[in-house]
Amino acid sequence: PPVTVDAPVERPRPAASKPSPEQVRARNALRRAAQRQQAQQTAPTTPSGAPDGNPYADPAAPYKVDHVQASGKFPEKMLNTPKTITVLSKEVLEDKNATTLKEIGRSTAGVTLGSGEGGNAFGDRFFIRGFDARNDVFIDGIRDPAVSIRENFFTEQIEILRGPASSYAGRGTAGGAINIVTKQAGDVNFKRVDSEFGTDMTKRVTLDVNQVIDPTFSVRTGGLFQDANVAGRDHVTDNRWGSFISTKYTPTNDIKITTNYVHTDLSGYPDFGVPYYKQGNVPVTSAGIPRGNWYGFLNRDFQTARQDFGTGTIEYKVNEAITLTSKVRGEHSLLNYIGTLPQNPITTSPNPLLWTTTASAQSRYQNVDVWANQNEATFKLDTGGVKHTAVFGVEYSNENISIDRYAGLASELAGSPFTSNGAISGVNLYSPQYTNLSGFGTPSLVGNPTRYGVNTSSVYVMDTANWQDTIIVNGGVRYDGYSQSASNNTNFVK
């Protein structure tokens, strides 16, 4: 029989409602929390999967660092980066027990150290492939011009670039550059305390804690305490303390805001080493002089190195192809010491017991203040079969350096064999007789510091082109315009 079917009647649809910003943030936060939970559930249980692992290294092999921090300038893996780069991860630093940046220079090929020779500052003075790199030390990609003594308790990894690096690092980097990567807040809770006790009254404790406050905000903080002498050296002390705090805030999937602040304070008796025995072409300690001999003065010499720096970073991912980054850095450092440099040894006698040297005073009171801003835009694009990662950046920095020295060293001593410049001749190399010499007054500064001001404006473009992982080319162009002024209480030069 015939069947009659009524046509369907279209029902009115409710108007689509756009989610509020609060709903979008809540949804993104839940999504990130679910992703972190899934990552924790699937993470390996081996030590390489530790929650405080290096984010730049292979999780299954922490010694194998895959990327440097400047991923925009060097986006390819280390294996595919046409640059001579040595990277020491956190695990390498721990296993080497390298607690200062200076110890890294002693064991890295192509890097040598200066130790205050010729009146230069006694601090982290590096030479890379023979070129002075004292001003080519960077922290998180921003130049750190302070001649200081840098600790490693806040360090994630150390990157040493050897060879010309002006397009990456800017002015002066003829031999290479050193980049210190600081520890940053992460997405997994952990607590770690390390203690060390050893010979020569060595006591060292470090603390590292990361706490996720909510799915969008986390905090990482740490501290250091060390009280120690120096193995194999008489009288020399090496005391340190410091702290750091880092935060990460991700209000959306496309915006990340991080902050980082570090304070270090190092003190003790400075050690300028031992003289050189020219006739035998060896240090005097290889020619019969006890290795532990220290030629300073317990009643006069001292050393203080303090450093404070803070960094704020904003990263905005416009889309999958464009990322914008802006960094701001403020820093203050102090290097303050009076030390003794043994020089001009008299070693003509065949008997080492009769050898002498001159104990020359070295001193410095140096303040460094830095303000810097770095802005980068990273572009990822394809041209035919070639993938490009291009970086366009602009930088500005203001450096103010004040260097003074201590006066009156001659007036603190009396009689022969002291000379007018505060040096003491006739110091016995085998058994220094003036170590406990008294009669030193309170040291006073000259009061006429040399002040340097350096303003630098930079613009650069770098590109990495990858053709099917077969041919990879990295290149860049950079322009630095800077002005420098020098002055004291009576003169000014620009």
QUIDAMO-V442698 format. One record per run of one state. SS is the DSSP state (H for helix, E for strand, - for the rest). FROM is the first residue (numbers start at 0). LEN is the number of residues. If there is no record, write none. Layout:
[[SS/FROM/LEN] [SS/FROM/LEN]]
This chain:
[[-/0/20] [H/20/22] [-/42/4] [H/46/3] [-/49/7] [E/56/2] [-/58/2] [E/60/5] [-/65/12] [H/77/3] [-/80/3] [E/83/6] [H/89/7] [-/96/3] [E/99/1] [H/100/6] [-/106/4] [E/110/4] [-/114/2] [H/116/3] [-/119/5] [E/124/4] [-/128/2] [E/130/2] [-/132/4] [E/136/3] [-/139/2] [E/141/2] [-/143/7] [E/150/1] [-/151/3] [E/154/8] [-/162/3] [H/165/4] [-/169/6] [E/175/7] [-/182/7] [E/189/9] [-/198/3] [E/201/13] [-/214/2] [E/216/11] [-/227/1] [E/228/1] [-/229/7] [E/236/1] [-/237/1] [E/238/14] [-/252/2] [E/254/14] [-/268/7] [E/275/2] [-/277/4] [E/281/2] [H/283/3] [-/286/15] [E/301/16] [-/317/4] [E/321/25] [-/346/5] [H/351/3] [-/354/1] [E/355/28] [-/383/2] [E/385/19] [-/404/1] [E/405/2] [-/407/10] [E/417/1] [-/418/5] [E/423/5] [-/428/15] [E/443/2] [-/445/4] [E/449/18] [-/467/3] [E/470/17] [-/487/4] [E/491/2] [-/493/1]]
